[in-house]
Amino acid sequence: MSKVALPLLIVLFAIFQSCEKSVEKNRIQSQNILVEIGEKKIMVNEFIKRAEYTPRPSYCRGDSYIHKKIVLNSLIAEKLLALEFEKNNYSMTEAQKDIIKGQKEQGMRQEMLKVFGYETVEIDSAKIKKIANLSKRSYNIKFITIDKKYTKVINNIANDYKIEGLIKRLNLNTDLIKKSVSKSEEMIEAVHEVLFFRGPIKNKIYGPFRIDQKKIICFEIDSWITSVDVTQKQKEETWQEVENNYKEKNAIQNYAAYVKKIMKGKSLDYKAEVFDDFSNKLRKIYLIEKEKKEAVINNEIWEINENTDIVSFEDIKKINDNILLNHDDKDYSVLDFLNLIKKHPLVFRNKKTNKKLFSNELKYAIADLFRDVHITQKAYGLDFDNHNSVIRIRNKWADYIKSTVYQKKYLSSRGAQKERLSFMKVKVDSLQSIYSNVIKIDTDKFEKINLSSVDMNVNFSNQPYAKVEPSFPVLTDDHLMDYGSKVIFND
C-alpha cells in the first residue's frame, strides 16, 4: 500500500494560485440589478463581465452605444430561452447538472476565501509603507543554481560564508551569475518575498530556494538603487498597488491557516496496484492529445454533450469496481472517484506533465480534489450555498446551459444549424414580444455603463472550472429595444 498524507504543503500549494485578484476586484464592482425578466435577473456586474471577459462577435465587439444595446439584447435573449426551456419542461443531462453544481460549489469556495481570507486582513500602514519603499528598489544580485542535493548542507553552513566562499567550500562546478532585478521581473515567490517584502541586507546568502524538482537557487545582494515617486498620483498608485498585494498575500496566509484546521489529520491511502493501473490508463488518454492539456480528462468530458462520458473509455471501465484509495476510513472505487470528478474536474498543477511525472502529478490532483471536498462540506455547513453571490453564480450557469440546450433543440427541429443567427434572431424577436410585460430595464444604469472594445478571455488558473464567465450568447444582432418597461431599481 502506498500512502500519501495531506500535510500543509499538499493542501495549500495550489489552492490560491487562481484568480483572487480578479475575484476580489469584481466583488467591489456594482452588484445592482440592471434587468429583471420575471424571476430572473441580470446584474450590472454580470452585464459587464459577460461582455468583457469572453470574446464578443464582431457585430457587437465595439464600445459604441449600438453595440452595447446588442449586448443587452443578447443577454436578455439568453434568459428568455432559459424561460422557454422551463416552460417546455425540458430536462438536462446528469453531466449538465454536475456542471451547474460544480460551478456553484466552486463559487462557495471562493466565498469562503473572501470571508476567511480577505475579510480577516487588518491593514498595517507601517508595513505597507516599508513594502512600498522596497517596491521601488532595483537590486544588483549574484546567484547560483545547483542540484537540490546540496540543500541540507547549505542550510547548515550558509550563514558562515559569502556566496563565492560557498562555491569554494562545496567545490561547486557552477557559474556565479550577476543580474539586476526589479519588482517587475519574473522570479520564484520565495525570492520575491526576500527582496520586496522582508527587506534584505547586503553580503548575506539567501536560500536555498527550490526552482523545480531538481534545482535550487542561492543569491546574495551586492547593492540596490531606490527610485522615487515624484507626483502625488504616482505615490497614490504605488500605495494602492502595494496595499492590494499586501491584502492578497495576508488573505492567502490567513485562509491557509483556516484550511489547515479543516484538513488536520486527514490522509489518503492509495491501493498501489490499482492506482498504478488507473494512472497508466488515464495517462494514455491525457497524453494522446497533450496539446489540449487538461481538457481531455477534465472540462471537455463534462461539456454539454449527451453522448460524452468518461466511463465510455473501455480501458478504465474495466476497472470501475476496483478500490482505488481510502480516505477518512472510506473506500473509493475507480467509479466512485470518476463520479467525484464529474462535478470537480481534476486540476493538474504541472501543466507540462509527461509520462514520467504523470503518476505523481495525479496524486497531487487527487489530494487537491479531496481538499476541495472538505472545504465544500464546511461551506455547506455554514450555509454558503445560500449566499447571494453563490446563488447568482448557480443561476448564471444554469440559465446559460438551459439556453444552449433550448437553442440546439430549436435549431435542430428546423434544420437551421448553418443559418443559426438569423433563425434565432426571429425567435428572440417573438420572445421579446411574448415576455415584454415581465421585462424591466433600468435604463439609467445602462446609460452609465462603458464597455471595453478589447477582446479578452479571462480564466481562473488552477481551478476545476477555468472559465470565469459563460461564452457570450450568439442569439441576435438586433440593437432595437422596443420591448419591456423602463424602471429604476432602488437597490
PEBEL-V356104 format. One record per pair of residues at least 24 apart in sequence whose C-alpha atoms are under 8 Angstrom apart, sorted by the first residue. I is the first residue (numbers start at 1). J is the second residue. D is the distance in whole Angstrom. If there is no record, write none. Layout:
BEGIN
{{I | J | D} {I | J | D}}
END
This chain:
BEGIN
{{1 | 269 | 7} {1 | 270 | 6} {1 | 271 | 5} {1 | 272 | 5} {2 | 269 | 6} {2 | 270 | 5} {2 | 271 | 6} {2 | 272 | 5} {3 | 267 | 8} {3 | 268 | 6} {3 | 269 | 4} {3 | 270 | 6} {4 | 267 | 7} {4 | 268 | 5} {4 | 269 | 6} {4 | 270 | 7} {5 | 266 | 7} {5 | 267 | 4} {5 | 268 | 6} {5 | 269 | 8} {6 | 263 | 7} {6 | 265 | 8} {6 | 266 | 6} {6 | 267 | 5} {6 | 268 | 7} {6 | 367 | 7} {7 | 264 | 8} {8 | 260 | 6} {10 | 364 | 7} {10 | 367 | 7} {10 | 368 | 7} {11 | 259 | 8} {11 | 260 | 7} {11 | 263 | 8} {11 | 367 | 7} {11 | 368 | 6} {11 | 371 | 6} {12 | 256 | 6} {12 | 259 | 8} {12 | 260 | 8} {14 | 349 | 7} {14 | 368 | 8} {14 | 462 | 7} {15 | 368 | 8} {15 | 462 | 7} {16 | 252 | 7} {17 | 461 | 7} {17 | 462 | 6} {18 | 460 | 5} {18 | 461 | 4} {18 | 462 | 5} {18 | 463 | 6} {19 | 459 | 8} {19 | 460 | 5} {19 | 461 | 6} {20 | 248 | 8} {21 | 248 | 7} {23 | 110 | 8} {24 | 114 | 8} {32 | 489 | 8} {32 | 491 | 6} {33 | 442 | 8} {33 | 489 | 7} {33 | 491 | 7} {34 | 441 | 6} {34 | 442 | 5} {34 | 443 | 8} {34 | 445 | 7} {34 | 446 | 7} {34 | 489 | 8} {35 | 439 | 7} {35 | 440 | 6} {35 | 441 | 5} {35 | 442 | 6} {36 | 438 | 8} {36 | 439 | 6} {36 | 440 | 5} {36 | 441 | 7} {37 | 76 | 8} {37 | 79 | 7} {37 | 80 | 8} {37 | 435 | 8} {37 | 438 | 6} {37 | 439 | 4} {37 | 440 | 7} {38 | 438 | 5} {38 | 439 | 7} {40 | 79 | 7} {42 | 75 | 8} {42 | 76 | 8} {44 | 445 | 8} {47 | 72 | 7} {47 | 75 | 8} {48 | 449 | 8} {48 | 451 | 7} {49 | 469 | 7} {50 | 469 | 6} {50 | 470 | 7} {50 | 471 | 8} {50 | 472 | 6} {51 | 451 | 7} {51 | 472 | 7} {52 | 451 | 7} {52 | 452 | 7} {52 | 454 | 8} {52 | 455 | 7} {52 | 456 | 6} {53 | 455 | 8} {53 | 456 | 5} {53 | 457 | 5} {53 | 458 | 5} {53 | 468 | 7} {53 | 469 | 7} {54 | 455 | 7} {54 | 456 | 6} {54 | 457 | 5} {54 | 458 | 7} {54 | 469 | 7} {54 | 470 | 8} {54 | 471 | 6} {54 | 472 | 6} {55 | 455 | 5} {55 | 456 | 6} {55 | 457 | 6} {55 | 471 | 8} {55 | 472 | 7} {56 | 455 | 7} {56 | 472 | 6} {57 | 474 | 7} {59 | 477 | 7} {60 | 477 | 7} {61 | 453 | 6} {61 | 454 | 8} {61 | 455 | 8} {62 | 451 | 8} {62 | 452 | 7} {62 | 453 | 5} {62 | 454 | 8} {63 | 450 | 7} {63 | 451 | 5} {63 | 452 | 6} {63 | 453 | 5} {66 | 479 | 6} {67 | 479 | 7} {68 | 451 | 7} {69 | 479 | 5} {69 | 480 | 7} {69 | 481 | 8} {70 | 476 | 7} {70 | 477 | 6} {70 | 478 | 6} {70 | 479 | 5} {70 | 480 | 8} {73 | 476 | 7} {73 | 478 | 7} {73 | 479 | 7} {73 | 481 | 7} {74 | 473 | 6} {74 | 474 | 7} {74 | 475 | 6} {74 | 476 | 6} {74 | 477 | 8} {75 | 473 | 7} {77 | 428 | 6} {77 | 431 | 8} {77 | 432 | 8} {77 | 475 | 7} {77 | 476 | 8} {78 | 399 | 7} {78 | 400 | 7} {78 | 403 | 6} {78 | 473 | 7} {78 | 475 | 8} {79 | 399 | 6} {79 | 400 | 8} {79 | 403 | 7} {80 | 403 | 8} {80 | 428 | 8} {80 | 431 | 7} {80 | 432 | 8} {80 | 435 | 8} {81 | 402 | 7} {81 | 403 | 5} {81 | 406 | 6} {81 | 407 | 7} {82 | 399 | 5} {82 | 400 | 7} {82 | 402 | 5} {82 | 403 | 5} {82 | 406 | 7} {84 | 406 | 7} {85 | 402 | 6} {85 | 403 | 7} {85 | 405 | 8} {85 | 406 | 6} {92 | 402 | 8} {92 | 405 | 8} {93 | 306 | 6} {95 | 302 | 6} {95 | 303 | 8} {95 | 304 | 7} {95 | 305 | 8} {95 | 306 | 8} {95 | 342 | 7} {96 | 302 | 7} {96 | 303 | 7} {96 | 304 | 6} {96 | 401 | 7} {98 | 342 | 6} {98 | 343 | 5} {99 | 302 | 7} {99 | 303 | 8} {99 | 342 | 8} {99 | 343 | 6} {100 | 394 | 6} {100 | 397 | 6} {100 | 398 | 6} {101 | 343 | 7} {101 | 394 | 7} {102 | 343 | 4} {102 | 344 | 6} {102 | 465 | 8} {103 | 343 | 8} {103 | 393 | 7} {103 | 394 | 7} {103 | 397 | 7} {103 | 465 | 7} {104 | 385 | 8} {104 | 390 | 6} {104 | 391 | 7} {104 | 393 | 6} {104 | 394 | 5} {105 | 376 | 6} {105 | 385 | 8} {106 | 464 | 8} {106 | 465 | 8} {107 | 389 | 8} {107 | 390 | 5} {107 | 393 | 7} {108 | 376 | 7} {108 | 379 | 6} {108 | 384 | 6} {108 | 385 | 6} {108 | 390 | 6} {109 | 372 | 8} {109 | 375 | 7} {109 | 376 | 6} {109 | 379 | 7} {111 | 384 | 7} {111 | 389 | 8} {111 | 390 | 8} {112 | 379 | 7} {112 | 384 | 8} {113 | 251 | 8} {113 | 252 | 8} {113 | 255 | 6} {116 | 251 | 8} {116 | 254 | 7} {116 | 255 | 6} {116 | 258 | 7} {117 | 250 | 8} {117 | 251 | 4} {117 | 252 | 6} {117 | 253 | 8} {117 | 254 | 5} {117 | 255 | 5} {118 | 247 | 7} {118 | 248 | 7} {118 | 250 | 8} {118 | 251 | 5} {118 | 252 | 8} {119 | 251 | 8} {120 | 251 | 7} {120 | 254 | 7} {121 | 247 | 6} {121 | 250 | 6} {121 | 251 | 6} {121 | 254 | 8} {123 | 243 | 8} {123 | 247 | 7} {128 | 239 | 8} {128 | 242 | 7} {128 | 243 | 6} {128 | 246 | 7} {129 | 239 | 8} {131 | 196 | 6} {131 | 197 | 6} {131 | 198 | 8} {131 | 242 | 7} {132 | 238 | 7} {132 | 239 | 6} {132 | 242 | 6} {133 | 226 | 8} {134 | 195 | 7} {134 | 196 | 5} {134 | 197 | 7} {134 | 199 | 7} {134 | 226 | 8} {135 | 183 | 6} {135 | 196 | 6} {135 | 242 | 8} {136 | 182 | 8} {136 | 183 | 8} {136 | 226 | 5} {136 | 227 | 5} {136 | 228 | 7} {137 | 182 | 6} {137 | 183 | 8} {137 | 224 | 6} {137 | 225 | 6} {137 | 226 | 4} {137 | 227 | 6} {138 | 180 | 7} {138 | 181 | 6} {138 | 182 | 5} {138 | 183 | 7} {138 | 224 | 5} {138 | 225 | 5} {138 | 226 | 6} {139 | 180 | 5} {139 | 181 | 5} {139 | 182 | 6} {139 | 221 | 7} {139 | 222 | 8} {139 | 223 | 6} {139 | 224 | 4} {139 | 225 | 7} {140 | 178 | 7} {140 | 179 | 6} {140 | 180 | 4} {140 | 181 | 6} {140 | 221 | 6} {140 | 222 | 6} {140 | 223 | 5} {140 | 224 | 6} {141 | 178 | 6} {141 | 179 | 5} {141 | 180 | 6} {141 | 181 | 7} {141 | 219 | 7} {141 | 220 | 6} {141 | 221 | 4} {141 | 222 | 6} {141 | 223 | 7} {142 | 176 | 6} {142 | 177 | 5} {142 | 178 | 4} {142 | 179 | 6} {142 | 219 | 6} {142 | 220 | 5} {142 | 221 | 7} {142 | 222 | 7} {143 | 176 | 6} {143 | 177 | 5} {143 | 178 | 7} {143 | 217 | 7} {143 | 218 | 6} {143 | 219 | 4} {143 | 220 | 6} {144 | 174 | 7} {144 | 175 | 7} {144 | 176 | 5} {144 | 177 | 6} {144 | 217 | 6} {144 | 218 | 6} {144 | 219 | 7} {145 | 174 | 8} {145 | 215 | 6} {145 | 216 | 6} {145 | 217 | 4} {145 | 218 | 7} {146 | 174 | 7} {146 | 215 | 6} {146 | 216 | 6} {146 | 217 | 6} {147 | 214 | 6} {147 | 215 | 5} {147 | 216 | 6} {148 | 210 | 7} {148 | 213 | 8} {148 | 214 | 6} {148 | 215 | 5} {148 | 216 | 5} {151 | 208 | 6} {151 | 216 | 7} {154 | 208 | 7} {155 | 207 | 8} {155 | 208 | 7} {158 | 205 | 6} {158 | 206 | 8} {159 | 204 | 7} {159 | 205 | 7} {161 | 204 | 8} {161 | 205 | 7} {162 | 203 | 6} {162 | 204 | 6} {162 | 205 | 6} {162 | 220 | 8} {163 | 204 | 8} {163 | 205 | 6} {163 | 218 | 8} {163 | 219 | 7} {163 | 220 | 7} {259 | 375 | 7} {262 | 374 | 7} {262 | 375 | 7} {263 | 371 | 7} {263 | 374 | 7} {266 | 327 | 8} {266 | 328 | 7} {267 | 327 | 6} {267 | 328 | 7} {268 | 325 | 7} {268 | 326 | 6} {268 | 327 | 5} {268 | 328 | 8} {268 | 367 | 8} {269 | 325 | 5} {269 | 326 | 5} {269 | 327 | 7} {270 | 324 | 6} {270 | 325 | 4} {270 | 326 | 6} {271 | 323 | 7} {271 | 324 | 5} {271 | 325 | 5} {271 | 326 | 8} {274 | 322 | 7} {274 | 323 | 7} {274 | 324 | 6} {275 | 324 | 6} {275 | 325 | 8} {276 | 359 | 8} {278 | 316 | 7} {278 | 319 | 8} {278 | 324 | 8} {278 | 334 | 8} {279 | 358 | 8} {279 | 359 | 6} {279 | 362 | 7} {280 | 359 | 8} {281 | 315 | 7} {281 | 316 | 6} {282 | 316 | 8} {283 | 355 | 7} {283 | 358 | 7} {283 | 359 | 8} {287 | 354 | 8} {287 | 355 | 8} {293 | 351 | 7} {294 | 346 | 8} {294 | 347 | 7} {294 | 348 | 7} {294 | 351 | 8} {297 | 345 | 8} {297 | 346 | 8} {298 | 341 | 8} {298 | 345 | 5} {298 | 346 | 6} {298 | 347 | 8} {299 | 345 | 6} {299 | 465 | 7} {302 | 342 | 7} {304 | 401 | 8} {310 | 338 | 8} {311 | 338 | 8} {344 | 369 | 7} {344 | 464 | 6} {344 | 465 | 8} {345 | 464 | 5} {345 | 465 | 7} {346 | 464 | 6} {347 | 462 | 6} {347 | 463 | 6} {347 | 464 | 6} {348 | 462 | 7} {349 | 462 | 7} {397 | 470 | 7} {400 | 470 | 7} {421 | 474 | 7} {421 | 475 | 6} {421 | 476 | 6} {421 | 477 | 8} {422 | 476 | 8} {424 | 475 | 6} {424 | 476 | 7} {425 | 475 | 6} {425 | 476 | 5} {425 | 477 | 7} {425 | 478 | 7} {428 | 475 | 7} {428 | 476 | 7} {432 | 483 | 6} {432 | 484 | 8} {433 | 483 | 6} {435 | 484 | 8} {436 | 483 | 5} {436 | 484 | 4} {436 | 485 | 8} {437 | 484 | 6} {437 | 485 | 7} {438 | 484 | 7} {439 | 483 | 8} {439 | 484 | 5} {439 | 485 | 6} {440 | 484 | 6} {440 | 485 | 5} {440 | 486 | 6} {440 | 487 | 6} {441 | 484 | 7} {441 | 485 | 6} {441 | 486 | 5} {441 | 487 | 6} {441 | 488 | 8} {442 | 486 | 6} {442 | 487 | 5} {442 | 488 | 5} {442 | 489 | 6} {443 | 486 | 6} {443 | 487 | 7} {443 | 488 | 8} {444 | 488 | 7}}
END
